[in-house]
Amino acid sequence: MAKDAQRARAQRAPDGFRGGFAGHPEAGAPYRLGTVLRLHRGEPLPEVFARGWCDVDDGGFVWIDGAMGEFVFELPVLMRDLVLEIDCFPVGLAGPSPQRMAVFVEGSFVEAVMLRERTVVRIAIPRELCPGKQARISLVPAEVQVPKLASDSSDERALSIGVHAVALAYEAD
């Protein structure tokens, strides 16, 4: 029962990303600011999904596997502040419950958001936090659930936040 509710929440589409974002890049191509990375079953994770992620699930999303999921974006010389957009949802194996997620950029706390359902979260990132040629962005959930412990599932992964898509762009594009 909990698994069916979880899958239904994962498949409900939110309003989506802001307009003006480019489509999915070619496999192996470097990330370009503004590109929406959407996940598809059977395809490898884009390189920006650096560590802390499961394989892509049947619903076209990936779970943070454990205590943290990390993105690493290649950056041009930044002209202004950035915004990270994440189409995500909380795990909720024991029924719908809010999930807190903290966001860090290069180890500096940026914002904490409360996820209640699938939504597109927008996180403002000052360019001063990204002085180099890469931006390391960490998502740290407050809670991790193991399906095997919460239901009749044999899944032993430690899950927390599901991600359908992600994009990093200039603020106000």
C-alpha positions in Angstrom: 0.0 0.0 0.0 2.7 2.5 1.0 4.7 1.7 -2.2 1.7 2.4 -4.4 1.1 5.8 -2.7 4.8 6.5 -3.0 4.8 5.7 -6.8 1.6 7.8 -7.3 3.2 10.9 -5.6 6.4 10.4 -7.7 4.4 10.4 -11.0 2.3 13.5 -10.3 3.9 16.3 -12.4 4.3 19.7 -10.8 4.0 23.0 -12.6 7.5 22.5 -14.0 10.5 24.5 -14.6 10.6 28.2 -15.6 10.5 28.9 -19.3 13.6 29.5 -21.3 15.5 26.4 -20.2 17.2 24.4 -22.9 16.4 20.7 -23.4 18.4 17.6 -22.4 22.0 17.6 -23.5 23.6 15.0 -25.7 25.2 12.1 -23.8 28.7 12.9 -22.7 28.3 16.6 -23.6 29.4 19.1 -20.9 26.7 20.8 -18.9 25.5 24.1 -20.2 23.8 26.6 -17.7 20.0 26.4 -18.1 19.9 22.8 -19.4 17.2 20.8 -17.7 18.5 17.3 -17.0 15.5 14.9 -17.0 16.0 11.3 -15.9 14.9 8.3 -18.0 14.9 4.6 -17.0 17.7 2.7 -18.7 19.9 5.8 -19.3 22.9 6.5 -17.3 22.8 9.4 -14.8 24.1 12.7 -16.2 27.6 13.4 -15.0 26.4 16.3 -12.7 24.9 13.6 -10.4 28.3 13.2 -8.8 27.7 10.9 -5.8 25.0 9.7 -3.4 22.4 8.6 -6.0 20.7 5.3 -6.8 20.0 4.1 -10.4 17.1 5.7 -12.2 13.8 4.2 -11.0 10.9 3.0 -13.3 9.1 6.4 -12.7 12.0 8.4 -14.3 13.5 9.6 -11.1 16.5 8.9 -8.9 16.7 8.6 -5.1 19.3 10.2 -2.8 20.9 7.0 -1.6 21.8 7.6 2.1 22.6 10.8 3.9 23.5 13.1 0.9 23.2 13.6 -2.8 25.8 15.7 -4.6 25.7 17.6 -7.9 28.9 18.9 -9.5 28.3 21.5 -12.3 30.9 22.8 -14.6 30.7 26.6 -14.7 31.6 29.4 -17.1 32.9 32.7 -15.6 29.8 33.8 -13.8 28.3 37.1 -14.6 25.5 37.0 -12.0 23.8 34.9 -9.4 22.4 31.5 -10.1 19.3 29.5 -9.3 19.1 25.7 -8.8 15.8 24.2 -9.8 15.0 20.6 -8.7 11.9 18.7 -9.5 11.8 16.5 -6.3 9.6 14.8 -3.7 10.0 13.2 -0.2 10.2 9.5 0.2 7.1 9.0 2.5 7.1 5.2 2.9 4.9 5.4 6.0 2.4 7.8 4.3 2.6 11.4 3.4 4.9 13.3 5.7 7.0 16.5 5.2 10.7 16.0 4.6 13.2 18.7 5.4 16.1 19.1 2.9 19.1 21.3 3.5 21.1 22.7 0.5 24.8 23.5 0.6 27.0 25.0 -2.0 30.7 24.4 -1.7 30.1 23.4 1.9 28.2 26.6 2.8 24.6 26.4 3.9 22.3 28.1 1.5 18.7 27.1 2.4 16.5 24.5 3.9 13.2 23.6 2.3 10.3 21.5 3.5 9.0 19.0 0.9 5.4 17.9 1.3 4.8 16.6 -2.2 6.4 16.6 -5.6 7.3 20.1 -6.5 9.9 22.2 -8.3 12.1 23.8 -5.7 14.1 27.0 -6.6 17.2 27.7 -4.6 19.0 31.1 -5.1 22.8 30.7 -5.2 24.9 33.9 -4.9 27.8 33.8 -7.4 30.3 34.5 -4.6 29.7 30.9 -3.4 31.0 29.6 -6.8 34.4 31.1 -7.3 35.9 28.3 -9.3 35.2 26.4 -12.5 32.8 24.0 -10.7 30.0 24.2 -8.2 29.5 21.4 -5.7 25.9 21.4 -4.5 24.8 19.0 -1.8 21.3 18.0 -0.8 21.1 16.7 2.7 17.8 15.2 3.8 16.7 15.2 7.5 15.3 11.7 7.3 16.3 8.5 5.5 13.9 5.5 5.2 14.6 1.9 4.3 11.7 0.3 2.3 12.4 -3.2 3.8 11.9 -1.8 7.3 8.8 0.2 6.5 6.9 -2.2 4.3 6.9 -5.7 2.9 9.5 -4.7 0.2 12.8 -6.4 -0.1 14.5 -3.1 -1.0 17.3 -2.4 1.5 18.3 1.0 0.1 18.4 4.0 2.4 16.1 6.5 0.6 15.1 10.1 1.3 14.5 12.5 -1.6 13.4 11.5 -5.2 14.6 13.8 -8.0 13.0 13.8 -11.5 15.0 16.7 -13.0 17.5 19.4 -12.2 18.8 22.6 -13.8 21.3 25.3 -12.9 20.8 28.7 -14.5 21.3 32.4 -14.2 18.8 34.0 -11.9 16.0 35.8 -13.8 16.7 34.0 -17.1 
